[in-house]
Amino acid sequence: MKNRERPRVVIAGLGDTGVLIAGRLARSCDVVGISTRPALVSGQELGSRLTNFEQWRQSYFLPFGQFKKLDRVTMIHGRVGEANLEKQTVLIELADGSRTTEHYDIFIIATGSTNGFWRHDRLEQLNEVEAELDAIAKQIKGAKRFAIIGGGPTGVSVADNVARSGTTDVHLFYSGDLLLPGYHPKASRWISHVLTNDGVTLHPHHRAVVPEHFNGEKLTTDPVEWSTEQPPFHADLTMWAVGKIKPHSDFLPANVLDEDGFVRVDPTLRVDGYQNVFAIGDVAASDPNHSSARNWGWRVVVANVRSQLSGNGRRPKRFTAPRNRWGSIVGLQRDGLVVVQPNGKRFRVPHFVAATLLVRLFIHRYLYGGLRKK
Ligand SMILES: Cc1cc2nc3c(=O)[nH]c(=O)nc-3n(C[C@H](O)[C@H](O)[C@H](O)COP(=O)(O)OP(=O)(O)OC[C@H]3O[C@@H](n4cnc5c(N)ncnc54)[C@H](O)[C@@H]3O)c2cc1C
């Protein structure tokens, strides 16, 4: 550690996990947060983001100035271009086109992954984020027939939310028998009923021909062709949610990445071979589902950074993930919020309780540490 009063923690990426960690470490460390946008633009709940933007933005699109806990964090609007893990420096490409270098004592990698058009690593201003979100929502609203390719949580969530909004004929295509791979089979069966009841037409056993060099980064209008030999499908608009996930890790040396580009970590979420570097969230190879974001990995990182810096000799906290994925799939609806558990069971939180206890108390107050009005 350099001879400074407070240790310097640099966090690459202030998305869902980076924000939670930055605020908590800022009490005892000099925290520098590097963010591609001047706001939290969460990757969660794409379905409600596209159909009920005003509700979604109250928890998931928040300028950093609203977070009380981030007051003590030095915010840098930029993108990490290169990290030198031996010299403990990161080179940052700033939003104004210039470059700067930061030294760290602890480095936390929370840069997420690209997953279609909604989670990317481009530098953006607030008005650009707003314009982009608005344009996509309008495109979907204007489509009479909407096709979604992919039966994972994203495809399912968008299909259900668009169908519930009642103006669009929604078709969901997936290559296997069951929706929601990675979830408990009970969850897959349940969601098929929900979607059918809400008016989504399900098309199992359809494997789409994905255009070359295309990762679902935009909505398309061409007919969709199938390698499973069904006739092409014509929709006004098609969304691709085919799981072509690409971790944002180009700025790291190859020796810390697995064959798919995810950051190799041990159970304490430390990057293999580097005691003072941690990785968390969608970029981290913490478990087969890369699920440390929703499974409280941020608590593991906060505890382990604190104990490393204080030298209290406590045994490091370890991250464990349930075998099956879990969570809210279609988001908060008029009839409440259904949460699917790892064992496939589910519970429903009534709308009023979810909106007050979960959103205001749990997310805004506990997770974010209090939000200012805009
Ligand atoms: C409390 C909590 C609850 C959750 N609940 C659910 C749930 O119920 N259902 C569900 O499906 N999922 C849930 N999730 C998980 C969620 O879907 C994703 O896993 C989560 O959005 C990933 O967070 P992240 O921080 O890894 O990435 P992101 O939120 O995508 O943030 C990464 C950020 O880093 C930026 N970045 C990329 N490259 C660079 C670079 N080179 N330099 C600087 N910045 C960069 C990106 O632009 C982005 O802003 C939950 C997550 C949390 C934290």
The ligand as a Tripos MOL2 file, in Angstrom:
@<TRIPOS>MOLECULE
LIG
   53    58     1     0     0
SMALL
NO_CHARGES

@<TRIPOS>ATOM
      1 C1        -29.5420   -6.7420   -5.4640 C.3       1 LIG1
      2 C2        -29.6610   -7.4090   -6.8190 C.ar      1 LIG1
      3 C3        -30.8220   -8.1350   -7.1250 C.ar      1 LIG1
      4 C4        -30.9510   -8.7620   -8.3530 C.ar      1 LIG1
      5 N1        -32.1180   -9.4270   -8.6430 N.ar      1 LIG1
      6 C5        -32.2870  -10.0030   -9.8440 C.ar      1 LIG1
      7 C6        -33.5200  -10.6810  -10.1780 C.ar      1 LIG1
      8 O1        -34.4490  -10.7520   -9.3770 O.2       1 LIG1
      9 N2        -33.6330  -11.2650  -11.4100 N.ar      1 LIG1
     10 C7        -32.5930  -11.2070  -12.3030 C.ar      1 LIG1
     11 O2        -32.7390  -11.7280  -13.4240 O.2       1 LIG1
     12 N3        -31.4450  -10.5610  -12.0190 N.ar      1 LIG1
     13 C8        -31.2490   -9.9650  -10.8200 C.ar      1 LIG1
     14 N4        -30.0670   -9.3110  -10.5330 N.ar      1 LIG1
     15 C9        -28.9140   -9.4440  -11.4210 C.3       1 LIG1
     16 C10       -28.8700   -8.5870  -12.6460 C.3       1 LIG1
     17 O3        -29.7320   -9.1120  -13.6120 O.3       1 LIG1
     18 C11       -27.4520   -8.5920  -13.2660 C.3       1 LIG1
     19 O4        -26.7770   -9.7490  -12.9150 O.3       1 LIG1
     20 C12       -26.7120   -7.3430  -12.8030 C.3       1 LIG1
     21 O5        -27.3090   -6.2540  -13.4760 O.3       1 LIG1
     22 C13       -25.2300   -7.3850  -13.1390 C.3       1 LIG1
     23 O6        -24.5910   -6.3500  -12.4520 O.3       1 LIG1
     24 P1        -23.0860   -5.9330  -12.7970 P.3       1 LIG1
     25 O7        -22.7170   -4.8800  -11.8280 O.co2     1 LIG1
     26 O8        -22.2440   -7.1500  -12.9170 O.co2     1 LIG1
     27 O9        -23.1480   -5.3420  -14.2810 O.3       1 LIG1
     28 P2        -23.8980   -4.0460  -14.8500 P.3       1 LIG1
     29 O10       -25.0320   -3.6350  -13.9820 O.co2     1 LIG1
     30 O11       -24.1680   -4.3700  -16.2890 O.co2     1 LIG1
     31 O12       -22.7990   -2.8910  -14.7270 O.3       1 LIG1
     32 C14       -21.5830   -2.8910  -15.4060 C.3       1 LIG1
     33 C15       -21.2140   -1.4380  -15.7060 C.3       1 LIG1
     34 O13       -19.8380   -1.3790  -16.0850 O.3       1 LIG1
     35 C16       -19.6940   -0.5770  -17.2590 C.3       1 LIG1
     36 N5        -18.4460   -0.9260  -17.9560 N.ar      1 LIG1
     37 C17       -18.2360   -1.8830  -18.8730 C.ar      1 LIG1
     38 N6        -16.9490   -1.8760  -19.2810 N.ar      1 LIG1
     39 C18       -16.3310   -0.8860  -18.5990 C.ar      1 LIG1
     40 C19       -14.9940   -0.3770  -18.5720 C.ar      1 LIG1
     41 N7        -14.0420   -0.8900  -19.3550 N.pl3     1 LIG1
     42 N8        -14.7160    0.6580  -17.7250 N.ar      1 LIG1
     43 C20       -15.6850    1.1830  -16.9170 C.ar      1 LIG1
     44 N9        -16.9670    0.7430  -16.9090 N.ar      1 LIG1
     45 C21       -17.2820   -0.2770  -17.7330 C.ar      1 LIG1
     46 C22       -20.9560   -0.8890  -18.0600 C.3       1 LIG1
     47 O14       -21.1940    0.0950  -19.0480 O.3       1 LIG1
     48 C23       -21.9930   -0.8870  -16.9040 C.3       1 LIG1
     49 O15       -22.3960    0.4170  -16.6250 O.3       1 LIG1
     50 C24       -29.9030   -8.6740   -9.3070 C.ar      1 LIG1
     51 C25       -28.7340   -7.9400   -8.9960 C.ar      1 LIG1
     52 C26       -28.6070   -7.2970   -7.7790 C.ar      1 LIG1
     53 C27       -27.3500   -6.4960   -7.4700 C.3       1 LIG1
@<TRIPOS>BOND
     1     1     2 1
     2     2     3 ar
     3     2    52 ar
     4     3     4 ar
     5     4     5 ar
     6     4    50 ar
     7     5     6 ar
     8     6     7 ar
     9     6    13 1
    10     7     8 2
    11     7     9 ar
    12     9    10 ar
    13    10    11 2
    14    10    12 ar
    15    12    13 ar
    16    13    14 ar
    17    14    15 1
    18    14    50 ar
    19    15    16 1
    20    16    17 1
    21    16    18 1
    22    18    19 1
    23    18    20 1
    24    20    21 1
    25    20    22 1
    26    22    23 1
    27    23    24 1
    28    24    25 2
    29    24    26 1
    30    24    27 1
    31    27    28 1
    32    28    29 2
    33    28    30 1
    34    28    31 1
    35    31    32 1
    36    32    33 1
    37    33    34 1
    38    33    48 1
    39    34    35 1
    40    35    36 1
    41    35    46 1
    42    36    37 ar
    43    36    45 ar
    44    37    38 ar
    45    38    39 ar
    46    39    40 ar
    47    39    45 ar
    48    40    41 1
    49    40    42 ar
    50    42    43 ar
    51    43    44 ar
    52    44    45 ar
    53    46    47 1
    54    46    48 1
    55    48    49 1
    56    50    51 ar
    57    51    52 ar
    58    52    53 1
@<TRIPOS>SUBSTRUCTURE
     1 LIG1         1 GROUP 0 **** ****
